[in-house]
Amino acid sequence: MRYDDTSGNESAMAEGVSKDPLVLFMPSGKRGRFPIGTPVLEAARKLGVYVESVCGGRATCGRCQVEVQEGNFAKHKIVSSNDHISARGPKEERYDRVRGLPEGRRLSCSAEILGDLVIDVPQDTVVNAQVVRKAATDRVIERNAAVQLCYVEVEEPDMHKPLGDLDRLKAVLEKDWGWKDLLIAPHLIPQVQSILRKGNWGVTAAIHRDMDSSRPFIVGLWPDLKNEAYGIACDIGSTTIAMHLVSLLSGRIVGSSGTSNPQIRFGEDLMSRVSYVMMNPDGREAMTKAVREALNGLIGKVCEEGGVHREDILDMVFVANPIMHHLFLGIDPTELGQAPFALAVSGALQYWAHEIDIDVNRGTRVYMLPCIAGHVGADAAGATLSEGPYRQDKMMLLVDVGTNAEIILGNRERVVAASSPTGPAFEGAEISSGQRAAPGAIERIRIDPVTLEPKFRVIGVDLWSDEEGFEEAAASVGVTGICGSAIIEVVAEMYLSGIISEDGVVDGSLAERSHRIIPNGRTFSYLLRGDGEQRITVTQNDVRAIQLAKAALYAGIKLLMEKQGVEKVDAIRFAGAFGSFIDPKYAMVLGLIPDCDLSEVKAVGNAAGTGALMALLNRGHRREIEQMVKKIEKIETALEGNFQQLFIDAMALPNKVDPFPELAKIVALPERKVITAGGEDGGGRRRRRERG
Amino acid sequence: MRYDDTSGNESAMAEGVSKDPLVLFMPSGKRGRFPIGTPVLEAARKLGVYVESVCGGRATCGRCQVEVQEGNFAKHKIVSSNDHISARGPKEERYDRVRGLPEGRRLSCSAEILGDLVIDVPQDTVVNAQVVRKAATDRVIERNAAVQLCYVEVEEPDMHKPLGDLDRLKAVLEKDWGWKDLLIAPHLIPQVQSILRKGNWGVTAAIHRDMDSSRPFIVGLWPDLKNEAYGIACDIGSTTIAMHLVSLLSGRIVGSSGTSNPQIRFGEDLMSRVSYVMMNPDGREAMTKAVREALNGLIGKVCEEGGVHREDILDMVFVANPIMHHLFLGIDPTELGQAPFALAVSGALQYWAHEIDIDVNRGTRVYMLPCIAGHVGADAAGATLSEGPYRQDKMMLLVDVGTNAEIILGNRERVVAASSPTGPAFEGAEISSGQRAAPGAIERIRIDPVTLEPKFRVIGVDLWSDEEGFEEAAASVGVTGICGSAIIEVVAEMYLSGIISEDGVVDGSLAERSHRIIPNGRTFSYLLRGDGEQRITVTQNDVRAIQLAKAALYAGIKLLMEKQGVEKVDAIRFAGAFGSFIDPKYAMVLGLIPDCDLSEVKAVGNAAGTGALMALLNRGHRREIEQMVKKIEKIETALEGNFQQLFIDAMALPNKVDPFPELAKIVALPERKVITAGGEDGGGRRRRRERG
């Protein structure tokens, strides 16, 4: 027995009002009462539970699979059983015969509610066995993709109603799926007739429902049932381009890869690339071409990994820093190289992929996240979306360290952002023995505070340098330099072991105690390893470079804390590759970041890329970050009067004026010690430091 | 003294409510009261009077010119005087000095209302002297172009508010001009920064406010004030392509030209072009390329005529028959060549001009009018828009005669449409002495009913053939054949003079009376001119071909009249070149069209092109025809049971069963006469013909 349509509406769904069966969907926990005979898919739709469906209830796509949880769910007052759902009908049996339906799974479009049920909606229903599976991110992203596949059966042409084939296709897409005012990608117009006839009037349309122009668009059209669509989420970094290939229908990542940004050959860092554009008439064009080619290559790579044809990529989301953003889009970045650092465009943008030479399906749209400011780009917006300081009450600091550090600080109430010119020291570029992270590079260091002897580990070798067999193991890769994360560690360890003072001066008097303190002109260096040309040392200049970089970062953070009116932050997130490798404790010893409960300091990897992934799988996140970026208050550190003083205070380790009570709980910070190095002024104001 | 803003609103504008000055705008006749000091432009805007303005009230574009009409307008109770408008201010004086302001003209953005006024808004304010002026169509099209030029002054970048340059441009376009949710054509994004700086932050944006995607688009951007924008209205005919170049700001036509459709080399008529596509793998592509190239050439021609740069063309409207429509857009027309004649798309379409290889400004949109049915195309929709049967109470018949005749019949209540396969006879193609309209072709004919002697005129000679000096005058061009319009006339004259019967049989018995009736196998011909190889005759087969063609047309018309339930039509409009040259009287004698008061039968020229022009200058007309096309009922003549009988009845001259009382008032129709020609059945049913 069926009730009329209105029995599925809000009032009837209120529990207790009717005696209709009660259905609970997991994991969403949404529940409601529905008349006996209601298809499970319809019940899910009415409750707003996301269940994919391409075929529109014809039991052919297999996307709408669910499982009945059997048992007595006392808490929910539901006794759920497979007896409370209709038996497999002929359509479901046919699907099982042809495509295979796993034990216990039901097609929710065909299975009807007969009694109380607890229904599990599996997170990723895989229907195409050939898909290579990868571990997805630990994050479950609620799905609401911009592109939806919709199978329809179009009315055949009729001389009495001479509506065009496309017009009848639009009409049935409105009737069956509710799409109003549909537009179509122009390249499809000449193909409509042959596709309709090839599919014998049954076709699958890909509908883009998140076009910047507001109206839904038919962006793809295939004969018969098309049951898979993929998307790309990509972070274009200055050094590395990282990309995920994802099923838009299951949310599963089927390929992830990276490649170095070929623009490096035009300039290592961002500013040298801007200079290249200014000095070379075709410079912008050459760099745009290079990055687009690299992207096309990388798309090929992730498609190969996932066993996916690039024509099946139907949506793309990109993040990038402002200069990469501009160069990717073919915009001259010169204005970003000089005050007032004017972005050509800051808002979110959409393109057809082919308009920017990206070789995927002709109907694929590209979505670019908005930029926050001239130095705080779409990548920072992506990281903000990923970590969501604005979604919580905690005061969260989000830092992405690179040549330029992007800093976001805020909570539900208010978010502020800035960038700080940390320079390339953290990447090892201005460090005498610095090198990129590669086999042979020192990545971990400890210094014995008594003997001042170091021990270290190098990339590619599992042993510490003081362990037996290290030299043999290291022979093949060598010990070649210090990578970015280890530079943080060595300077922090030098401070903790008393080799350098609070002001960062290498204590030459220790040369009496240790051969590792060696004179170097008017200053001293710390010898990490070897001698002669193979010597790896940390010089006074190296320490100064790190101090300058960390002071710039810290001063920027402090400025934001002052804007927020807070003395401490509740949580810290390190985004980016640098953040993944440094030890938060040493970062705090160095005073790179403010004091914080160490358990609340976390590296979050490529948060910008995760943000892109979120925007790819759920268009709601696009609106979320677009609106958030408008609300974020941007602070230009260079224009703030007290930046200079904050910077000077932050030159000290960890800081001349700020207390680090949380840090002091777990690390014995050395007593204050003032050394005046040769040629250095070492002095300055003195303030008492509070420790806890 | 100024009143607050609300005094300009509806209630205050109601006459008599306030003692504010009364202002009447001509020719619209709109009127309202406005506080002293209100700029005339503002008053016009509030009343919905169209006054162009590009500079946004800065007195620099000169587009908003008006004239004060002086005098006592008793009917309106207004004494209007130049004393009732503010004197020229410094901005207006500067404009006059720099650009020149004609005597009596005022800039309505600067001139303020001081007392009662009658204001004349000139129909075409020409501010660019270099524009070549052409006679505009007699029709005044109210202007509401899809593209509007808007000058703005953009805020300079500010590090404290790091909105992108484009985003600030959008912000000021919203603030000054009210454009919300603006999008921008992708090719402009990389140009925004340099254009803003070149214009020293003063730029003119072209806003397309009629995008199919609903949101307004920035489609062009220029430094400083850009004070001219043009549009193209074009009818792509099978034989001829006709094009107008129009100022979107003044509405003036500045160039008109035509060219032959180069697809002719693939096939003379539509069906032979469809065949070419079916037979040749690259046929569709070749024809698409040919027509697009011809259009680009024609654009060059009208631009040269108008002294306009093609980059300044910012909007385009096209009409075409279904097959030309499809080939132009790159759609295979094969389906249109066979039942059920399925259009790939019937609704209105928009493209970027560059997407369909049209070489104008990169930001130019192309609007295609909708098609009515598989044989009643966007050209018929254009003609319908132009003649507007649906705008009046009269039952109007609109006919466009070609190889295929499109027939529209209706009034305010209901409109029906059909096409009829008239074949190429009316174009002279199946006529033994037929030829295209060209020098030497006979274009007018009279036959003396007593002597059966003809007199005629040929194209290129001003004299009738019986006038003195004709032979000398005709010597240079010769007398080479009969053009389409003259074929109607000669067959009608042969009927009126008794040479052919009501059934179209040439009366061989007249050979005794006149040497012009000559045997031709088993039938007879009428000798128009000459002898031997130079002989121009009208054969029995020629008459039959015309009868078949006109019967097809008339039967189609009758079918629509039956659908409408009317016995007669109130007005007839002949669209197209053919309609411009035939004499309506002879068309009626022949029974090509139903009986009608001859003063209500008019040739309207290229009505399809006029419709395109209307849609170009006023986007409201786009909505009008889109909605109308959905309402028009399409009749497929081939599917109507009684078409065959109507066709047979229409073979007779003028018709076997239908009366022609209006025609009988001015033409003495011959008595009925039945002749059985050799090899012909001549008989058939007999009915009494009523005459008046």
Interface residues (C-beta under 8 A of the other chain):
Chain A: P157 D158 M159 H160 K161 P162 L163 G164 D165 L166 D167 K170 D181 L183 P186 I189 P190 V192 Q193 S194 M211 D212 S213 S214 R215 L329 G330 I331 D332 E335 A339 P340 F341 A342 L343 A344 V345 S346 G347 L349 Y351 W352 E355 I356 C371 I372 A373 G374 V376 K634 E636 A638 L639
Chain B: P157 D158 M159 H160 K161 P162 L163 G164 D165 L166 D167 K170 D181 L183 P186 I189 P190 V192 Q193 S194 M211 D212 S213 S214 R215 L329 G330 I331 D332 E335 A339 P340 F341 A342 L343 A344 V345 S346 G347 L349 Y351 W352 E355 C371 I372 A373 G374 V376 K634 E636 A638 L639
